[in-house]
Amino acid sequence: MRPWKWLVILVLALLVGVASAKKLSFVLDTTDNRADEAQAIASQLQQIGVDVQVRVWKSGVLLDAIKAGSRQAYTTDWGSAYFDPFDLGIPKLTTGGRGNYSFYSNPQVDEDFQVASTTTSDAPRAAAYKDAQKRISSDAPWIFGYVLKNIEASSSSVRGWQPAADNAESMAAASVQGGNAMVIGMRTDQIITFDPAMYRDRDTEAVLRNMFDSLVTHTPSGDVVPQLATSWTKVDDKTYDFTLHSGVTFQNGDPLTADDVVYTFHRILTPGAVNGDTSPRAGLLGPIDHVEKIDATHVRFVYKDPFPESLLLQALVHFQIVPMAYMEKVGVEGFKKAPIGSGPFQFERGSLDSQIVLKRFDNYWAGPAKLSQVVFRMMPEPSTRVAALLSGEVQIIQAVPPDLVPRLQSAPNIDVKTAEGTRAYQIELNNKLAPFNDVRVRQALNLAVDWNSILKNIYHGYAERLPTAFLPSGFGYDSSLQPYPYDPARAKELLLQAGYDGK
């Protein structure tokens, strides 16, 4: 064939390709709290010829639709207080994971996650996590987003308190000048329960961790330190022994022993053990088989498969110990009305959806708290919380919106404090549905969003970009992996390759 004929064929092919290219169009579903962000993203994508319509939903309605797989693109967030991808990257990005609403699947990533969750040595765990991050970045199952700082504020009269990365509100060491009571303005309209076996949210835990102790606890920065357990020993890759403090009592005077620890985990691990209901917390412990008593001050955790010690310790922070004899005496419903723990404060009065008043437990094993009373008041509206702090109605408030920080900073006798965030925010894409079953489209959208502008103008610098779903505070984070750059020209090229013309 003559050379000029090849040129004609090539030109014709290009013309056919351009003629067949279509405009990329999709709906971006979001919720009220991220509507401004979604509109900014839609505007940026429209600049490269992508037609994006934003729809705003109630969070529960949207989540149901996402789980059903009927949405193309949607704002989501997922938090983990484990400081390890075990409770964030793995459930969100493992094939069939409980939080994998994007239906992403990569067998090599699954293998990495398997290694990271069953290998007991840190080096191969970290290597597996880093390999997974590189693969996930390349696959671009989502438009990767950011992590927000945890912003809280207090009266300058507050002492011995700082916000925690995992949103815990520990008042054991806190005090307030000129008084002996503290009121905390909570970001939620209610907590779930007073039963430590029956919740999975941070707001409930923020209250419960003042009433109940765990075997270990976190410092505000996330380090695991002893609490009811004085020490622990790795017997082998599947077995861990814990030594308990002697002389600890519950708030009704009953001694805390190994029987209470075993009972606590039995009702969590056994299906139907809570009045016929199953605890939603069992999966947080990994492939555990059972917990057994060695003697009055020693318990053993036995696993079916190897499980990393660091993961077990991170998990145990979030499991509060309950009194066996009292629970069996009053029953689940009776316990929820009059909960008893071994923590620094005990229940006095209140309800889940208004306010909860706690009083100091004078016989607390670690010494009595400085405050005589702590009140957790439900205040879901941010402006209401801010006004309450400014008026002196409350001394601490949770979840200060970034745009309200300047107002608090300009007020006298108010301190604004931040902690490392432990929640990833992103735009998830349904990898099963067109057009997002094409990796070129997903990569193009990552290149087309100017996150730096969004984080500056909407979140006022209180957020950090993420290269994937992994958090900088988590184990195995690959700090060398960079987020997608803002490159609309390259985004257009990828879309054209995928058959979408931005004109």
Summary of the structure (lengths in Angstrom):
residues: 503
radius of gyration: 25.6
end to end distance: 35.1
largest distance: 98.1
contacts: 1682
relative contact order: 0.19
helix: 34%
strand: 24%
